[in-house]
């Protein structure tokens, strides 16, 4: 059986949970600051899912919200910063242009 990973927004709208076969395996939180910015402040993934697409997909969830709300993203947590440095798909929402 293949693991089914799903991503569910927090009730307050400031983060996402990652679940594998219904069990929590990770989360990401963010803060909207001002009318144009989202700060990713925390990403946490179960050790069994580190270096998998779970971390990347959690960041993607936040970036999709930012795109829909026409905001830029400032990734201050180490995991999100790493994803932003590895994947150019985030360049359109990157707060600080470093490329």
Biopython code that builds the backbone (N, CA, C, O; Angstrom):
import numpy as np
from Bio.PDB.StructureBuilder import StructureBuilder

atoms = [
    (1, "UNK", "N", (0.843, -1.184, 0.000)),
    (1, "UNK", "CA", (0.000, 0.000, 0.000)),
    (1, "UNK", "C", (0.885, 1.243, 0.000)),
    (1, "UNK", "O", (1.868, 1.309, 0.739)),
    (2, "UNK", "N", (0.541, 2.219, -0.821)),
    (2, "UNK", "CA", (1.281, 3.463, -0.903)),
    (2, "UNK", "C", (0.771, 4.425, 0.162)),
    (2, "UNK", "O", (-0.431, 4.532, 0.406)),
    (3, "UNK", "N", (1.713, 5.119, 0.788)),
    (3, "UNK", "CA", (1.322, 6.121, 1.778)),
    (3, "UNK", "C", (0.574, 7.255, 1.092)),
    (3, "UNK", "O", (1.000, 7.753, 0.050)),
    (4, "UNK", "N", (-0.537, 7.656, 1.683)),
    (4, "UNK", "CA", (-1.302, 8.781, 1.156)),
    (4, "UNK", "C", (-1.028, 9.986, 2.033)),
    (4, "UNK", "O", (-1.386, 10.005, 3.211)),
    (5, "UNK", "N", (-0.388, 10.999, 1.448)),
    (5, "UNK", "CA", (-0.056, 12.209, 2.187)),
    (5, "UNK", "C", (-1.004, 13.316, 1.754)),
    (5, "UNK", "O", (-1.172, 13.580, 0.564)),
    (6, "UNK", "N", (-1.623, 13.961, 2.746)),
    (6, "UNK", "CA", (-2.547, 15.061, 2.492)),
    (6, "UNK", "C", (-2.095, 16.290, 3.273)),
    (6, "UNK", "O", (-1.378, 16.189, 4.268)),
    (7, "UNK", "N", (-2.534, 17.449, 2.797)),
    (7, "UNK", "CA", (-2.173, 18.726, 3.407)),
    (7, "UNK", "C", (-3.463, 19.471, 3.714)),
    (7, "UNK", "O", (-4.289, 19.702, 2.831)),
    (8, "UNK", "N", (-3.621, 19.844, 4.982)),
    (8, "UNK", "CA", (-4.859, 20.450, 5.452)),
    (8, "UNK", "C", (-4.552, 21.781, 6.121)),
    (8, "UNK", "O", (-3.658, 21.853, 6.964)),
    (9, "UNK", "N", (-5.283, 22.842, 5.759)),
    (9, "UNK", "CA", (-5.026, 24.136, 6.404)),
    (9, "UNK", "C", (-5.464, 24.140, 7.860)),
    (9, "UNK", "O", (-6.405, 23.445, 8.245)),
    (10, "UNK", "N", (-4.760, 24.938, 8.664)),
    (10, "UNK", "CA", (-5.168, 25.158, 10.047)),
    (10, "UNK", "C", (-6.537, 25.835, 10.039)),
    (10, "UNK", "O", (-6.895, 26.511, 9.075)),
    (11, "UNK", "N", (-7.287, 25.654, 11.100)),
    (11, "UNK", "CA", (-8.596, 26.298, 11.225)),
    (11, "UNK", "C", (-8.469, 27.819, 11.193)),
    (11, "UNK", "O", (-9.355, 28.501, 10.677)),
    (12, "UNK", "N", (-7.373, 28.361, 11.741)),
    (12, "UNK", "CA", (-7.192, 29.811, 11.766)),
    (12, "UNK", "C", (-6.584, 30.354, 10.478)),
    (12, "UNK", "O", (-6.436, 31.567, 10.332)),
    (13, "UNK", "N", (-6.227, 29.470, 9.539)),
    (13, "UNK", "CA", (-5.701, 29.894, 8.257)),
    (13, "UNK", "C", (-4.238, 30.284, 8.246)),
    (13, "UNK", "O", (-3.756, 30.814, 7.245)),
    (14, "UNK", "N", (-3.520, 30.039, 9.327)),
    (14, "UNK", "CA", (-2.117, 30.456, 9.422)),
    (14, "UNK", "C", (-1.141, 29.288, 9.391)),
    (14, "UNK", "O", (-0.083, 29.349, 10.016)),
    (15, "UNK", "N", (-1.484, 28.239, 8.677)),
    (15, "UNK", "CA", (-0.572, 27.110, 8.566)),
    (15, "UNK", "C", (-1.248, 25.927, 7.913)),
    (15, "UNK", "O", (-2.425, 25.963, 7.556)),
    (16, "UNK", "N", (-0.456, 24.875, 7.771)),
    (16, "UNK", "CA", (-0.938, 23.623, 7.190)),
    (16, "UNK", "C", (-0.390, 22.449, 7.975)),
    (16, "UNK", "O", (0.732, 22.493, 8.480)),
    (17, "UNK", "N", (-1.187, 21.403, 8.074)),
    (17, "UNK", "CA", (-0.742, 20.125, 8.611)),
    (17, "UNK", "C", (-0.490, 19.174, 7.451)),
    (17, "UNK", "O", (-1.164, 19.241, 6.423)),
    (18, "UNK", "N", (0.481, 18.292, 7.623)),
    (18, "UNK", "CA", (0.696, 17.184, 6.686)),
    (18, "UNK", "C", (0.304, 15.909, 7.420)),
    (18, "UNK", "O", (0.707, 15.682, 8.561)),
    (19, "UNK", "N", (-0.482, 15.086, 6.748)),
    (19, "UNK", "CA", (-0.910, 13.813, 7.313)),
    (19, "UNK", "C", (-0.512, 12.692, 6.359)),
    (19, "UNK", "O", (-0.593, 12.841, 5.140)),
    (20, "UNK", "N", (-0.083, 11.574, 6.927)),
    (20, "UNK", "CA", (0.178, 10.375, 6.144)),
    (20, "UNK", "C", (-0.760, 9.291, 6.653)),
    (20, "UNK", "O", (-0.701, 8.888, 7.815)),
    (21, "UNK", "N", (-1.618, 8.832, 5.766)),
    (21, "UNK", "CA", (-2.623, 7.830, 6.134)),
    (21, "UNK", "C", (-3.381, 8.234, 7.396)),
    (21, "UNK", "O", (-3.686, 7.397, 8.246)),
    (22, "UNK", "N", (-3.682, 9.535, 7.507)),
    (22, "UNK", "CA", (-4.453, 10.056, 8.628)),
    (22, "UNK", "C", (-3.656, 10.416, 9.864)),
    (22, "UNK", "O", (-4.219, 10.963, 10.813)),
    (23, "UNK", "N", (-2.365, 10.128, 9.884)),
    (23, "UNK", "CA", (-1.521, 10.428, 11.043)),
    (23, "UNK", "C", (-0.721, 11.706, 10.786)),
    (23, "UNK", "O", (-0.171, 11.867, 9.697)),
    (24, "UNK", "N", (-0.642, 12.631, 11.773)),
    (24, "UNK", "CA", (0.114, 13.868, 11.560)),
    (24, "UNK", "C", (1.611, 13.583, 11.412)),
    (24, "UNK", "O", (2.199, 12.848, 12.206)),
    (25, "UNK", "N", (2.211, 14.179, 10.385)),
    (25, "UNK", "CA", (3.651, 13.984, 10.157)),
    (25, "UNK", "C", (4.403, 15.303, 10.007)),
    (25, "UNK", "O", (5.631, 15.308, 9.922)),
    (26, "UNK", "N", (3.679, 16.422, 9.975)),
    (26, "UNK", "CA", (4.373, 17.694, 9.834)),
    (26, "UNK", "C", (3.431, 18.866, 9.844)),
    (26, "UNK", "O", (2.210, 18.721, 9.771)),
    (27, "UNK", "N", (4.040, 20.052, 9.937)),
    (27, "UNK", "CA", (3.254, 21.274, 9.889)),
    (27, "UNK", "C", (4.136, 22.441, 9.490)),
    (27, "UNK", "O", (5.360, 22.397, 9.613)),
    (28, "UNK", "N", (3.484, 23.481, 9.011)),
    (28, "UNK", "CA", (4.149, 24.731, 8.671)),
    (28, "UNK", "C", (3.264, 25.859, 9.170)),
    (28, "UNK", "O", (2.039, 25.781, 9.068)),
    (29, "UNK", "N", (3.876, 26.910, 9.713)),
    (29, "UNK", "CA", (3.109, 28.061, 10.167)),
    (29, "UNK", "C", (3.644, 29.314, 9.492)),
    (29, "UNK", "O", (4.816, 29.403, 9.128)),
    (30, "UNK", "N", (2.749, 30.271, 9.340)),
    (30, "UNK", "CA", (3.130, 31.541, 8.739)),
    (30, "UNK", "C", (2.306, 32.663, 9.342)),
    (30, "UNK", "O", (1.258, 32.442, 9.948)),
    (31, "UNK", "N", (2.815, 33.883, 9.156)),
    (31, "UNK", "CA", (2.159, 35.076, 9.668)),
    (31, "UNK", "C", (2.014, 36.053, 8.520)),
    (31, "UNK", "O", (2.961, 36.286, 7.767)),
    (32, "UNK", "N", (0.836, 36.619, 8.388)),
    (32, "UNK", "CA", (0.643, 37.681, 7.404)),
    (32, "UNK", "C", (1.044, 38.987, 8.074)),
    (32, "UNK", "O", (0.521, 39.336, 9.132)),
    (33, "UNK", "N", (1.972, 39.706, 7.456)),
    (33, "UNK", "CA", (2.414, 40.983, 8.007)),
    (33, "UNK", "C", (2.163, 42.067, 6.978)),
    (33, "UNK", "O", (2.706, 42.025, 5.874)),
    (34, "UNK", "N", (1.360, 43.013, 7.334)),
    (34, "UNK", "CA", (1.010, 44.055, 6.382)),
    (34, "UNK", "C", (0.194, 43.493, 5.233)),
    (34, "UNK", "O", (-0.188, 42.323, 5.241)),
    (35, "UNK", "N", (-0.066, 44.329, 4.254)),
    (35, "UNK", "CA", (-0.910, 43.892, 3.140)),
    (35, "UNK", "C", (-0.184, 43.051, 2.091)),
    (35, "UNK", "O", (-0.828, 42.455, 1.228)),
    (36, "UNK", "N", (1.156, 42.994, 2.153)),
    (36, "UNK", "CA", (1.897, 42.391, 1.048)),
    (36, "UNK", "C", (2.847, 41.262, 1.416)),
    (36, "UNK", "O", (3.546, 40.752, 0.541)),
    (37, "UNK", "N", (2.899, 40.855, 2.674)),
    (37, "UNK", "CA", (3.949, 39.931, 3.086)),
    (37, "UNK", "C", (3.412, 38.764, 3.912)),
    (37, "UNK", "O", (2.498, 38.909, 4.723)),
    (38, "UNK", "N", (4.014, 37.610, 3.673)),
    (38, "UNK", "CA", (3.804, 36.411, 4.496)),
    (38, "UNK", "C", (5.172, 35.984, 4.990)),
    (38, "UNK", "O", (6.117, 35.894, 4.206)),
    (39, "UNK", "N", (5.286, 35.720, 6.280)),
    (39, "UNK", "CA", (6.530, 35.218, 6.857)),
    (39, "UNK", "C", (6.317, 33.768, 7.268)),
    (39, "UNK", "O", (5.461, 33.471, 8.101)),
    (40, "UNK", "N", (7.105, 32.861, 6.678)),
    (40, "UNK", "CA", (7.081, 31.463, 7.122)),
    (40, "UNK", "C", (8.013, 31.381, 8.321)),
    (40, "UNK", "O", (9.223, 31.570, 8.198)),
    (41, "UNK", "N", (7.432, 31.097, 9.486)),
    (41, "UNK", "CA", (8.225, 31.144, 10.718)),
    (41, "UNK", "C", (8.546, 29.785, 11.321)),
    (41, "UNK", "O", (9.391, 29.693, 12.211)),
    (42, "UNK", "N", (7.893, 28.736, 10.856)),
    (42, "UNK", "CA", (8.171, 27.423, 11.450)),
    (42, "UNK", "C", (7.730, 26.316, 10.500)),
    (42, "UNK", "O", (6.630, 26.358, 9.948)),
    (43, "UNK", "N", (8.592, 25.337, 10.318)),
    (43, "UNK", "CA", (8.263, 24.127, 9.571)),
    (43, "UNK", "C", (8.822, 22.956, 10.355)),
    (43, "UNK", "O", (9.974, 22.970, 10.787)),
    (44, "UNK", "N", (7.998, 21.955, 10.528)),
    (44, "UNK", "CA", (8.405, 20.785, 11.307)),
    (44, "UNK", "C", (7.875, 19.535, 10.626)),
    (44, "UNK", "O", (6.692, 19.450, 10.295)),
    (45, "UNK", "N", (8.762, 18.564, 10.419)),
    (45, "UNK", "CA", (8.376, 17.315, 9.767)),
    (45, "UNK", "C", (8.958, 16.146, 10.562)),
    (45, "UNK", "O", (10.112, 16.183, 10.989)),
    (46, "UNK", "N", (8.152, 15.122, 10.751)),
    (46, "UNK", "CA", (8.583, 13.905, 11.430)),
    (46, "UNK", "C", (9.880, 13.400, 10.807)),
    (46, "UNK", "O", (10.047, 13.455, 9.589)),
    (47, "UNK", "N", (10.792, 12.915, 11.629)),
    (47, "UNK", "CA", (12.102, 12.454, 11.152)),
    (47, "UNK", "C", (12.002, 11.442, 10.017)),
    (47, "UNK", "O", (12.857, 11.428, 9.132)),
    (48, "UNK", "N", (10.980, 10.599, 10.025)),
    (48, "UNK", "CA", (10.822, 9.598, 8.971)),
    (48, "UNK", "C", (10.516, 10.207, 7.607)),
    (48, "UNK", "O", (10.639, 9.536, 6.583)),
    (49, "UNK", "N", (10.115, 11.485, 7.591)),
    (49, "UNK", "CA", (9.732, 12.139, 6.341)),
    (49, "UNK", "C", (10.657, 13.302, 5.988)),
    (49, "UNK", "O", (10.376, 14.070, 5.069)),
    (50, "UNK", "N", (11.754, 13.426, 6.722)),
    (50, "UNK", "CA", (12.745, 14.462, 6.389)),
    (50, "UNK", "C", (13.350, 14.154, 5.040)),
    (50, "UNK", "O", (13.467, 12.993, 4.646)),
    (51, "UNK", "N", (13.730, 15.191, 4.342)),
    (51, "UNK", "CA", (14.321, 15.060, 3.005)),
    (51, "UNK", "C", (13.382, 14.363, 2.027)),
    (51, "UNK", "O", (13.825, 13.739, 1.063)),
    (52, "UNK", "N", (12.098, 14.474, 2.282)),
    (52, "UNK", "CA", (11.100, 13.964, 1.337)),
    (52, "UNK", "C", (10.379, 15.171, 0.755)),
    (52, "UNK", "O", (10.725, 16.315, 1.050)),
    (53, "UNK", "N", (9.403, 14.915, -0.052)),
    (53, "UNK", "CA", (8.639, 16.017, -0.635)),
    (53, "UNK", "C", (7.680, 16.660, 0.354)),
    (53, "UNK", "O", (7.036, 17.652, 0.013)),
    (54, "UNK", "N", (7.561, 16.133, 1.563)),
    (54, "UNK", "CA", (6.637, 16.708, 2.539)),
    (54, "UNK", "C", (7.046, 18.139, 2.867)),
    (54, "UNK", "O", (6.206, 19.039, 2.855)),
    (55, "UNK", "N", (8.315, 18.359, 3.157)),
    (55, "UNK", "CA", (8.786, 19.711, 3.468)),
    (55, "UNK", "C", (8.512, 20.649, 2.297)),
    (55, "UNK", "O", (7.984, 21.746, 2.477)),
    (56, "UNK", "N", (8.873, 20.210, 1.111)),
    (56, "UNK", "CA", (8.675, 21.013, -0.095)),
    (56, "UNK", "C", (7.195, 21.316, -0.309)),
    (56, "UNK", "O", (6.837, 22.452, -0.618)),
    (57, "UNK", "N", (6.349, 20.335, -0.152)),
    (57, "UNK", "CA", (4.920, 20.542, -0.387)),
    (57, "UNK", "C", (4.269, 21.437, 0.658)),
    (57, "UNK", "O", (3.324, 22.161, 0.344)),
    (58, "UNK", "N", (4.756, 21.401, 1.889)),
    (58, "UNK", "CA", (4.246, 22.338, 2.894)),
    (58, "UNK", "C", (4.580, 23.772, 2.487)),
    (58, "UNK", "O", (3.736, 24.661, 2.593)),
    (59, "UNK", "N", (5.800, 23.994, 2.024)),
    (59, "UNK", "CA", (6.184, 25.328, 1.554)),
    (59, "UNK", "C", (5.339, 25.713, 0.340)),
    (59, "UNK", "O", (4.910, 26.860, 0.219)),
    (60, "UNK", "N", (5.104, 24.772, -0.543)),
    (60, "UNK", "CA", (4.253, 25.043, -1.710)),
    (60, "UNK", "C", (2.849, 25.489, -1.298)),
    (60, "UNK", "O", (2.273, 26.385, -1.915)),
    (61, "UNK", "N", (2.303, 24.866, -0.259)),
    (61, "UNK", "CA", (0.968, 25.247, 0.219)),
    (61, "UNK", "C", (0.924, 26.720, 0.610)),
    (61, "UNK", "O", (0.004, 27.444, 0.228)),
    (62, "UNK", "N", (1.919, 27.159, 1.370)),
    (62, "UNK", "CA", (1.962, 28.555, 1.806)),
    (62, "UNK", "C", (2.151, 29.478, 0.605)),
    (62, "UNK", "O", (1.502, 30.520, 0.512)),
    (63, "UNK", "N", (3.027, 29.102, -0.301)),
    (63, "UNK", "CA", (3.289, 29.945, -1.467)),
    (63, "UNK", "C", (2.064, 30.074, -2.359)),
    (63, "UNK", "O", (1.856, 31.114, -2.982)),
    (64, "UNK", "N", (1.259, 29.032, -2.423)),
    (64, "UNK", "CA", (0.031, 29.122, -3.215)),
    (64, "UNK", "C", (-0.919, 30.148, -2.604)),
    (64, "UNK", "O", (-1.543, 30.924, -3.328)),
    (65, "UNK", "N", (-1.032, 30.155, -1.293)),
    (65, "UNK", "CA", (-1.861, 31.160, -0.612)),
    (65, "UNK", "C", (-1.316, 32.553, -0.898)),
    (65, "UNK", "O", (-2.075, 33.475, -1.198)),
    (66, "UNK", "N", (0.003, 32.700, -0.803)),
    (66, "UNK", "CA", (0.629, 34.002, -1.064)),
    (66, "UNK", "C", (0.332, 34.469, -2.487)),
    (66, "UNK", "O", (0.028, 35.643, -2.700)),
    (67, "UNK", "N", (0.416, 33.587, -3.439)),
    (67, "UNK", "CA", (0.120, 33.951, -4.834)),
    (67, "UNK", "C", (-1.334, 34.416, -4.976)),
    (67, "UNK", "O", (-1.616, 35.426, -5.621)),
    (68, "UNK", "N", (-2.237, 33.671, -4.370)),
    (68, "UNK", "CA", (-3.652, 34.017, -4.458)),
    (68, "UNK", "C", (-3.942, 35.370, -3.824)),
    (68, "UNK", "O", (-4.843, 36.085, -4.262)),
    (69, "UNK", "N", (-3.173, 35.724, -2.787)),
    (69, "UNK", "CA", (-3.388, 36.984, -2.072)),
    (69, "UNK", "C", (-2.430, 38.087, -2.536)),
    (69, "UNK", "O", (-2.395, 39.170, -1.952)),
    (70, "UNK", "N", (-1.662, 37.807, -3.579)),
    (70, "UNK", "CA", (-0.700, 38.773, -4.144)),
    (70, "UNK", "C", (0.262, 39.289, -3.076)),
    (70, "UNK", "O", (0.451, 40.493, -2.908)),
    (71, "UNK", "N", (0.862, 38.340, -2.363)),
    (71, "UNK", "CA", (1.818, 38.661, -1.302)),
    (71, "UNK", "C", (3.183, 38.075, -1.647)),
    (71, "UNK", "O", (3.294, 37.142, -2.443)),
    (72, "UNK", "N", (4.207, 38.635, -1.036)),
    (72, "UNK", "CA", (5.551, 38.074, -1.111)),
    (72, "UNK", "C", (5.808, 37.256, 0.140)),
    (72, "UNK", "O", (5.162, 37.460, 1.168)),
    (73, "UNK", "N", (6.750, 36.334, 0.051)),
    (73, "UNK", "CA", (7.045, 35.427, 1.165)),
    (73, "UNK", "C", (8.471, 35.661, 1.648)),
    (73, "UNK", "O", (9.410, 35.747, 0.857)),
    (74, "UNK", "N", (8.606, 35.760, 2.953)),
    (74, "UNK", "CA", (9.906, 35.839, 3.601)),
    (74, "UNK", "C", (10.074, 34.562, 4.430)),
    (74, "UNK", "O", (9.446, 34.427, 5.480)),
    (75, "UNK", "N", (10.905, 33.632, 3.977)),
    (75, "UNK", "CA", (11.089, 32.369, 4.713)),
    (75, "UNK", "C", (12.162, 32.539, 5.792)),
    (75, "UNK", "O", (13.353, 32.577, 5.481)),
    (76, "UNK", "N", (11.749, 32.641, 7.047)),
    (76, "UNK", "CA", (12.756, 32.793, 8.102)),
    (76, "UNK", "C", (13.093, 31.477, 8.791)),
    (76, "UNK", "O", (14.125, 31.391, 9.457)),
    (77, "UNK", "N", (12.269, 30.461, 8.655)),
    (77, "UNK", "CA", (12.628, 29.170, 9.248)),
    (77, "UNK", "C", (13.627, 28.458, 8.333)),
    (77, "UNK", "O", (13.556, 28.615, 7.115)),
    (78, "UNK", "N", (14.547, 27.685, 8.889)),
    (78, "UNK", "CA", (15.602, 27.056, 8.088)),
    (78, "UNK", "C", (15.099, 26.136, 6.976)),
    (78, "UNK", "O", (15.667, 26.132, 5.884)),
    (79, "UNK", "N", (14.063, 25.370, 7.227)),
    (79, "UNK", "CA", (13.560, 24.453, 6.204)),
    (79, "UNK", "C", (13.011, 25.241, 5.021)),
    (79, "UNK", "O", (13.332, 24.937, 3.872)),
    (80, "UNK", "N", (12.199, 26.235, 5.286)),
    (80, "UNK", "CA", (11.625, 27.041, 4.202)),
    (80, "UNK", "C", (12.723, 27.785, 3.448)),
    (80, "UNK", "O", (12.676, 27.870, 2.221)),
    (81, "UNK", "N", (13.707, 28.321, 4.161)),
    (81, "UNK", "CA", (14.827, 28.997, 3.489)),
    (81, "UNK", "C", (15.542, 28.046, 2.546)),
    (81, "UNK", "O", (15.912, 28.425, 1.434)),
    (82, "UNK", "N", (15.736, 26.808, 2.991)),
    (82, "UNK", "CA", (16.395, 25.810, 2.147)),
    (82, "UNK", "C", (15.573, 25.536, 0.894)),
    (82, "UNK", "O", (16.127, 25.467, -0.203)),
    (83, "UNK", "N", (14.271, 25.380, 1.040)),
    (83, "UNK", "CA", (13.411, 25.129, -0.121)),
    (83, "UNK", "C", (13.472, 26.305, -1.090)),
    (83, "UNK", "O", (13.529, 26.107, -2.304)),
    (84, "UNK", "N", (13.461, 27.523, -0.565)),
    (84, "UNK", "CA", (13.530, 28.708, -1.425)),
    (84, "UNK", "C", (14.863, 28.779, -2.163)),
    (84, "UNK", "O", (14.918, 29.233, -3.306)),
    (85, "UNK", "N", (15.926, 28.336, -1.519)),
    (85, "UNK", "CA", (17.235, 28.398, -2.189)),
    (85, "UNK", "C", (17.405, 27.283, -3.229)),
    (85, "UNK", "O", (18.171, 27.444, -4.179)),
    (86, "UNK", "N", (16.716, 26.180, -3.065)),
    (86, "UNK", "CA", (16.845, 25.049, -3.991)),
    (86, "UNK", "C", (15.935, 25.117, -5.208)),
    (86, "UNK", "O", (16.287, 24.617, -6.276)),
    (87, "UNK", "N", (14.771, 25.732, -5.056)),
    (87, "UNK", "CA", (13.738, 25.626, -6.089)),
    (87, "UNK", "C", (13.353, 26.993, -6.650)),
    (87, "UNK", "O", (12.799, 27.825, -5.932)),
    (88, "UNK", "N", (13.642, 27.225, -7.916)),
    (88, "UNK", "CA", (13.286, 28.509, -8.522)),
    (88, "UNK", "C", (11.784, 28.723, -8.677)),
    (88, "UNK", "O", (11.356, 29.826, -9.016)),
    (89, "UNK", "N", (10.982, 27.703, -8.439)),
    (89, "UNK", "CA", (9.530, 27.866, -8.549)),
    (89, "UNK", "C", (8.990, 28.882, -7.546)),
    (89, "UNK", "O", (7.854, 29.337, -7.677)),
    (90, "UNK", "N", (9.800, 29.242, -6.540)),
    (90, "UNK", "CA", (9.366, 30.213, -5.530)),
    (90, "UNK", "C", (9.828, 31.630, -5.844)),
    (90, "UNK", "O", (9.518, 32.557, -5.096)),
    (91, "UNK", "N", (10.554, 31.810, -6.924)),
    (91, "UNK", "CA", (11.106, 33.128, -7.248)),
    (91, "UNK", "C", (10.024, 34.196, -7.382)),
    (91, "UNK", "O", (10.260, 35.356, -7.044)),
    (92, "UNK", "N", (8.842, 33.823, -7.870)),
    (92, "UNK", "CA", (7.793, 34.820, -8.085)),
    (92, "UNK", "C", (7.222, 35.387, -6.795)),
    (92, "UNK", "O", (6.636, 36.470, -6.807)),
    (93, "UNK", "N", (7.383, 34.671, -5.673)),
    (93, "UNK", "CA", (6.865, 35.170, -4.388)),
    (93, "UNK", "C", (7.975, 35.503, -3.396)),
    (93, "UNK", "O", (7.700, 35.907, -2.266)),
    (94, "UNK", "N", (9.197, 35.339, -3.805)),
    (94, "UNK", "CA", (10.343, 35.594, -2.926)),
    (94, "UNK", "C", (10.389, 37.057, -2.515)),
    (94, "UNK", "O", (10.373, 37.945, -3.367)),
    (95, "UNK", "N", (10.447, 37.312, -1.210)),
    (95, "UNK", "CA", (10.499, 38.685, -0.701)),
    (95, "UNK", "C", (11.820, 39.347, -1.038)),
    (95, "UNK", "O", (11.849, 40.467, -1.548)),
    (96, "UNK", "N", (12.905, 38.660, -0.753)),
    (96, "UNK", "CA", (14.228, 39.188, -1.027)),
    (96, "UNK", "C", (14.774, 38.482, -2.251)),
    (96, "UNK", "O", (14.931, 37.261, -2.245)),
    (97, "UNK", "N", (15.056, 39.213, -3.272)),
    (97, "UNK", "CA", (15.574, 38.630, -4.510)),
    (97, "UNK", "C", (17.057, 38.353, -4.345)),
    (97, "UNK", "O", (17.868, 39.278, -4.314)),
    (98, "UNK", "N", (17.415, 37.069, -4.238)),
    (98, "UNK", "CA", (18.806, 36.705, -4.032)),
    (98, "UNK", "C", (19.375, 35.936, -5.208)),
    (98, "UNK", "O", (20.557, 35.593, -5.189)),
    (99, "UNK", "N", (18.609, 35.661, -6.194)),
    (99, "UNK", "CA", (19.085, 34.923, -7.370)),
    (99, "UNK", "C", (19.588, 35.886, -8.411)),
    (99, "UNK", "O", (20.033, 35.463, -9.478)),
]
sb = StructureBuilder()
sb.init_structure("model")
sb.init_model(0)
sb.init_chain("A")
sb.init_seg("    ")
for serial, (resi, resn, name, xyz) in enumerate(atoms, 1):
    if name == "N":
        sb.init_residue(resn, " ", resi, " ")
    sb.init_atom(name, np.array(xyz, "f"), 0.0, 1.0, " ", f" {name:<3s}", serial, name[0])
structure = sb.get_structure()
